[in-house]
Amino acid sequence: MTIIALADKLPELERLIQMIEAESPQAEVWGFSQTKSARECIERVGCDVLFVDVILQDASGLEFAKEIMELNPEVNVIFTAESTSFANAAFQLYASGYITKPLTPQKVAKELHELRYTKISESV
């Protein structure tokens, strides 16, 4: 399974990657702080799960996720945000999950075990 994490704050990104790797040690985890690099990786290696912050410096996380979902309609998108104010927009995109900050290992684990597309979640 390939998991991409996208957040523009480096300490937050590093912590998210650590939590994902602890929960899914068999997964291939990639972390990015810019959408361009994340998109290039997704086009090259694919993506089963995408953790993306709703607000990024270089783009809207919602718009980025929408673009990726057009490339791969069965990608499990899990949004991260400071509040629930973007939750409605996220679920209109049929997101797999939505995590409010602060991110915790329990929240990340819950989302990884409740993925929208079950063929992926069986291997978590």
Backbone torsions as a table, in degrees:
resi	resn	phi	psi	omega
1	MET	NA	139.1	178.3
2	THR	-110.0	125.2	-179.8
3	ILE	-120.1	127.9	177.5
4	ILE	-109.0	133.4	175.1
5	ALA	-116.1	130.3	-178.4
6	LEU	-130.0	114.8	177.6
7	ALA	-152.4	141.6	-176.0
8	ASP	-88.0	-8.7	176.2
9	LYS	-97.5	111.5	-172.4
10	LEU	-56.4	-46.6	179.4
11	PRO	-60.4	-39.4	178.5
12	GLU	-65.7	-41.8	178.2
13	LEU	-62.0	-46.5	-179.7
14	GLU	-61.8	-41.1	179.0
15	ARG	-66.0	-41.1	178.2
16	LEU	-62.1	-44.2	178.8
17	ILE	-60.2	-43.5	178.5
18	GLN	-60.5	-41.6	-179.6
19	MET	-67.5	-40.5	178.7
20	ILE	-64.4	-47.0	-179.5
21	GLU	-62.9	-36.4	178.4
22	ALA	-66.8	-36.7	-178.5
23	GLU	-82.4	-33.3	-177.3
24	SER	-130.9	71.5	-174.8
25	PRO	-62.7	-22.4	179.9
26	GLN	-83.0	-10.0	-177.4
27	ALA	-77.5	151.8	171.1
28	GLU	-92.5	114.6	-173.7
29	VAL	-112.7	129.2	178.4
30	TRP	-120.7	138.6	178.2
31	GLY	-121.9	139.9	-178.6
32	PHE	-140.6	150.3	176.4
33	SER	-109.7	-3.3	179.3
34	GLN	-133.5	141.8	-177.1
35	THR	-64.7	-35.2	-178.3
36	LYS	-60.1	-47.3	179.5
37	SER	-65.4	-41.0	179.2
38	ALA	-63.0	-44.6	-180.0
39	ARG	-61.6	-42.6	178.8
40	GLU	-60.4	-42.6	178.6
41	CYS	-65.2	-45.0	-179.4
42	ILE	-61.5	-41.3	178.6
43	GLU	-66.3	-30.9	-177.4
44	ARG	-84.0	-46.9	-173.0
45	VAL	-113.4	-9.3	-178.2
46	GLY	88.4	179.4	-177.9
47	CYS	-160.4	123.6	175.6
48	ASP	-94.5	-37.2	-179.4
49	VAL	-134.7	133.0	177.9
50	LEU	-122.7	114.2	170.1
51	PHE	-92.5	123.7	-177.7
52	VAL	-141.4	133.1	175.7
53	ASP	-72.0	138.4	-177.5
54	VAL	-68.8	-27.4	178.6
55	ILE	-118.1	118.0	178.8
56	LEU	-121.1	158.3	179.8
57	GLN	-68.0	-37.0	-173.5
58	ASP	-100.5	-1.5	-179.2
59	ALA	-174.4	171.3	172.0
60	SER	-83.1	127.0	176.7
61	GLY	-61.7	-33.8	177.6
62	LEU	-63.9	-45.6	179.9
63	GLU	-66.8	-40.5	178.4
64	PHE	-61.0	-46.5	179.7
65	ALA	-61.3	-40.5	178.3
66	LYS	-59.4	-43.7	178.1
67	GLU	-62.1	-43.3	-179.6
68	ILE	-67.3	-37.6	178.6
69	MET	-67.0	-26.8	174.6
70	GLU	-70.3	-35.2	176.5
71	LEU	-72.3	-39.5	-177.3
72	ASN	-139.3	92.5	-176.8
73	PRO	-61.4	-17.2	-178.8
74	GLU	-102.6	18.5	174.5
75	VAL	-73.8	139.4	176.4
76	ASN	-89.4	108.6	-179.4
77	VAL	-98.2	127.0	177.0
78	ILE	-120.7	114.0	-179.4
79	PHE	-86.2	147.7	171.7
80	THR	-120.1	142.6	-176.9
81	ALA	-157.7	160.2	178.2
82	GLU	-70.5	-27.7	-177.3
83	SER	-147.9	-178.9	178.5
84	THR	-87.4	5.9	-174.1
85	SER	-62.6	-21.5	178.4
86	PHE	-103.4	3.5	-175.3
87	ALA	-60.6	-42.8	-179.6
88	ASN	-60.3	-47.2	178.7
89	ALA	-62.2	-38.6	179.6
90	ALA	-63.4	-45.0	-177.5
91	PHE	-76.9	-18.5	171.1
92	GLN	-67.7	-22.2	174.9
93	LEU	-87.8	2.0	-177.4
94	TYR	62.7	46.0	176.5
95	ALA	-62.5	152.1	175.9
96	SER	-75.2	-34.3	-177.7
97	GLY	-162.5	172.7	-177.6
98	TYR	-149.9	121.1	-178.9
99	ILE	-116.0	126.5	172.7
100	THR	-88.9	143.6	179.8
101	LYS	-77.0	151.0	8.5
102	PRO	-75.6	144.3	176.1
103	LEU	-71.9	138.9	177.5
104	THR	-131.9	157.9	176.3
105	PRO	-57.6	-35.6	-179.8
106	GLN	-66.2	-42.0	179.2
107	LYS	-66.3	-42.7	179.7
108	VAL	-64.9	-45.0	179.8
109	ALA	-60.8	-43.9	179.9
110	LYS	-58.3	-46.3	-179.0
111	GLU	-66.8	-37.9	179.0
112	LEU	-67.4	-27.0	-179.6
113	HIS	-93.3	-4.9	178.9
114	GLU	-124.8	43.6	-179.2
115	LEU	-66.2	148.6	-179.4
116	ARG	-64.2	-43.1	-178.1
117	TYR	-97.8	105.2	-169.1
118	THR	-69.5	-24.6	179.0
119	LYS	-59.7	-28.4	176.3
120	ILE	-81.7	-44.4	-173.1
121	SER	-65.7	-21.4	177.7
122	GLU	-65.9	-22.2	-178.0
123	SER	-100.0	7.2	179.7
124	VAL	-77.2	NA	NA
